[in-house]
Amino acid sequence: MDDEQWAADKVAAGTPEAMARMTLTTFQAAREGRLAGVHHLPAGLLGREPRSAADQIAYDGRR
């Protein structure tokens, strides 16, 4: 399904168009790899390297 059809389906199901389009931009960014980058700032703020989502889930499971 293309992006426009996805957004149209969400609007038809009752999602406000602005919300559907905002959500779509997040999906587009993920598909294009724009959410995969790593920045040095979190390590400086945390005082350690940040954990991945998978590491965090595994860590929480050990508590």
Secondary structure, DSSP 8 states (H G I E B T S, - for coil): --HHHHHHHHHHTT--HHHHHHHHHHHHHHHTTTT----SHHHHHHTS----HHHHHHHHHT-
